[in-house]
């Protein structure tokens, strides 16, 4: 095997090893999107009806696909923080998988 080919194979294997290591470090994965919403309550006397800065919230809503349908679910601020981390990890994992595929 020519030396340059052997070096190329070693480089590819090293890059794939880096991708595998990065994937192994990921703990939580979750697809979907997290939205923060501020809402108007609908009471005519409430100041949220006149002042956009006085709206109620923040409320967190997680949107994801189940059985081909988009489903939204309200989550607590603590859940939202963990979900955002898991969603970021999911996007990173997909990117790493694309890199792995390009290398092979």
C-alpha positions as CSV (number, residue, x, y, z in Angstrom):
1,X,0.0,0.0,0.0
2,X,1.5,3.4,-1.0
3,X,2.5,5.6,2.0
4,X,0.2,8.4,1.0
5,X,-2.8,6.1,1.0
6,X,-1.9,4.7,4.4
7,X,-1.6,8.2,5.7
8,X,-5.0,9.1,4.3
9,X,-6.5,6.0,5.9
10,X,-4.9,6.9,9.2
11,X,-6.2,10.5,9.0
12,X,-9.7,9.3,8.3
13,X,-9.6,6.8,11.1
14,X,-8.4,9.5,13.5
15,X,-11.2,11.8,12.4
16,X,-13.8,9.1,12.9
17,X,-12.3,8.3,16.3
18,X,-12.8,12.0,17.2
19,X,-16.4,11.8,16.1
20,X,-17.0,8.6,18.1
21,X,-15.4,10.2,21.2
22,X,-17.6,13.3,20.8
23,X,-20.7,11.1,20.4
24,X,-19.8,9.1,23.5
25,X,-19.8,12.3,25.6
26,X,-23.4,13.1,24.7
27,X,-25.8,12.0,27.5
28,X,-29.2,13.5,26.7
29,X,-30.8,13.6,23.2
30,X,-34.1,15.1,22.3
31,X,-35.5,16.3,19.0
32,X,-37.9,19.2,18.6
33,X,-38.0,22.9,19.3
34,X,-38.4,24.9,22.6
35,X,-40.3,28.1,22.6
36,X,-40.6,30.8,25.3
37,X,-43.9,32.6,25.2
38,X,-45.3,35.6,26.9
39,X,-49.2,35.5,27.1
40,X,-52.1,37.8,27.4
41,X,-54.6,36.5,30.0
42,X,-57.8,38.0,28.4
43,X,-59.1,39.8,31.5
44,X,-60.1,43.3,30.4
45,X,-58.8,45.0,33.5
46,X,-55.4,43.3,33.5
47,X,-52.5,45.5,32.4
48,X,-51.2,42.7,30.0
49,X,-54.1,43.7,27.7
50,X,-52.6,47.2,27.1
51,X,-48.9,46.9,27.9
52,X,-46.9,44.2,25.9
53,X,-44.1,44.5,28.5
54,X,-46.6,43.4,31.2
55,X,-47.6,40.1,29.6
56,X,-47.6,36.9,31.7
57,X,-44.8,34.4,31.6
58,X,-42.5,33.2,30.5
59,X,-44.1,30.0,29.6
60,X,-42.1,27.2,27.8
61,X,-43.5,25.1,25.1
62,X,-41.8,22.1,23.5
63,X,-42.8,21.1,20.0
64,X,-41.9,17.7,18.6
65,X,-43.1,15.1,16.2
66,X,-45.0,12.0,17.3
67,X,-46.3,9.6,14.7
68,X,-46.0,12.2,12.0
69,X,-47.9,14.8,13.9
70,X,-46.5,18.0,15.5
71,X,-47.3,17.9,19.2
72,X,-46.8,20.8,21.7
73,X,-46.4,20.4,25.4
74,X,-46.0,22.9,28.2
75,X,-42.9,22.4,30.3
76,X,-41.6,23.9,33.5
77,X,-38.5,26.3,33.4
78,X,-36.3,23.5,34.9
79,X,-37.6,21.0,32.2
80,X,-37.0,23.7,29.6
81,X,-33.4,24.1,30.6
82,X,-32.7,20.3,30.4
83,X,-34.7,20.1,27.1
84,X,-32.7,22.9,25.5
85,X,-29.5,21.1,26.4
86,X,-30.9,17.8,25.0
87,X,-32.1,19.5,21.8
88,X,-28.7,21.2,21.3
89,X,-27.1,17.7,21.8
90,X,-29.4,16.2,19.2
91,X,-28.4,18.8,16.7
92,X,-24.7,18.3,17.5
93,X,-25.1,14.5,17.2
94,X,-26.7,14.8,13.8
95,X,-23.8,17.1,12.7
96,X,-21.3,14.5,14.0
97,X,-23.0,11.7,12.1
98,X,-22.9,13.7,8.9
99,X,-19.1,14.2,9.5
100,X,-18.7,10.5,10.0
101,X,-20.6,9.7,6.9
102,X,-18.5,12.2,4.9
103,X,-15.3,10.5,6.2
104,X,-16.4,7.0,5.2
